[in-house]
Amino acid sequence: MLCKKKNNLIEGVPGFIKKSSFHLSGKNNKIIFGKNCNIVNCKIKLYGDSTLIFGDNCYFENTQIMLRESEARFGDNTESSKTTVTAAGKSLLDLGAGSVICGELDMRNQGIIRAKRLWTTWGPHIAANHGLIEFGDGGTADSIIYNSDFHPMYDLEGNLINENQDVIIGNNVWIGRKCFIFKGAKIGDGSIISSGTYTGKEIPPHSLVAGNPGRIVRRDVVWAVKDKPELKEFFPLAPDDEEDMRAFYNRAYEVTPTIKHRKGCVWLNRLRMFFVLFRAK
Ligand SMILES: CC(C)(COP(=O)(O)OP(=O)(O)OC[C@H]1O[C@@H](n2cnc3c(N)ncnc32)[C@H](O)[C@@H]1OP(=O)(O)O)[C@@H](O)C(=O)NCCC(=O)NCCS
């Protein structure tokens, strides 16, 4: 459906909508729904020149999305609960298939948050300001992850001394509760960041990091979502054998989707989307 007057577009229809509101204002907004998306108790607002893309089988509950001149893409089978997404000033959120998210994702001034697959619990605050925060296939609990201090700091000659620096987090990284992952952090695959750690440094793969400032307290560690007897067959593991590591993490890092999708009346949902499009301010 296209509203030519303002060039606003809605493509596809959610499979199920409950107690949710959609609001378009300004021009050149686009919402694309994949197949069988469920939208429950959500507030979605696009304020012009913005694009929102849901892949197939997305399930969004208690989520607020606010885009201003920005884009958010959620891959197939993304689950979101109690999430706030705010993106302004040509920013981008790009989450790969199978992401399971909650918490606050905040992008401004060409900020980018990107993940192969993101898995968050207990509501982290992840904010990118003019630069990148990139996750592999990995997750975090209720930590703070920033690529920027959000205020400039100068020496007395007027030189900026706290420039933004990208944050790069590898695959299968476990970031525990209440960590502060700061501008410049580069966390290698398979590493574990102990709860309460503060770091903006480069951390080699399979390290256990703890403390403030974060220090490597152990090397050559791996971790699993759950202790399963079948994991034993992967040991001993060589940390630089990538294939062995991948095989281990394919088993150790399995996350099973928990939510059952529901189906609503397609025609009613289509009518709702029609009103959203033609009521746009
Ligand atoms: C990462 C974690 C699992 C490691 O567990 P562990 O190996 O049993 O940890 P330990 O307490 O033995 O700590 C390992 C080492 O780090 C040190 N260490 C741990 N926390 C530290 C801190 N905050 N500052 C400095 N050193 C610290 C310990 O002293 C120990 O050093 P030692 O071997 O010289 O004695 C644990 O620290 C942790 O963070 N648990 C909570 C994770 C979480 O948030 N879970 C929620 C779900 S995501």
The ligand as a Gaussian input file, in Angstrom:
#p B3LYP/6-31G(d) Opt

LIG

0 1
 C       32.279000     -14.727000      34.826000
 C       32.046000     -15.607000      36.036000
 C       30.983000     -16.659000      35.669000
 C       33.339000     -16.290000      36.380000
 O       33.092000     -17.226000      37.399000
 P       34.309000     -17.917000      38.215000
 O       35.330000     -18.437000      37.290000
 O       33.696000     -18.821000      39.217000
 O       34.852000     -16.622000      38.867000
 P       35.750000     -16.460000      40.117000
 O       34.938000     -15.749000      41.114000
 O       36.497000     -17.706000      40.480000
 O       36.777000     -15.410000      39.486000
 C       37.824000     -15.809000      38.636000
 C       39.003000     -14.925000      38.971000
 O       38.618000     -13.567000      38.660000
 C       38.780000     -12.746000      39.805000
 N       37.685000     -11.786000      39.839000
 C       36.366000     -12.048000      39.737000
 N       35.657000     -10.896000      39.799000
 C       36.575000      -9.905000      39.945000
 C       36.462000      -8.500000      40.073000
 N       35.274000      -7.868000      40.023000
 N       37.609000      -7.809000      40.183000
 C       38.793000      -8.415000      40.180000
 N       38.960000      -9.743000      40.049000
 C       37.867000     -10.477000      39.965000
 C       38.693000     -13.698000      40.971000
 O       39.381000     -13.172000      42.084000
 C       39.379000     -14.930000      40.430000
 O       40.766000     -14.761000      40.460000
 P       41.710000     -15.959000      41.068000
 O       41.506000     -17.101000      40.112000
 O       43.062000     -15.353000      41.012000
 O       41.174000     -16.192000      42.418000
 C       31.541000     -14.805000      37.256000
 O       32.586000     -13.939000      37.678000
 C       30.348000     -13.932000      36.932000
 O       30.459000     -12.819000      36.426000
 N       29.132000     -14.444000      37.246000
 C       27.890000     -13.723000      36.978000
 C       27.560000     -13.761000      35.483000
 C       26.233000     -13.137000      35.201000
 O       26.087000     -11.940000      35.221000
 N       25.245000     -13.981000      34.920000
 C       23.933000     -13.515000      34.602000
 C       23.410000     -14.147000      33.322000
 S       24.073000     -13.376000      31.894000

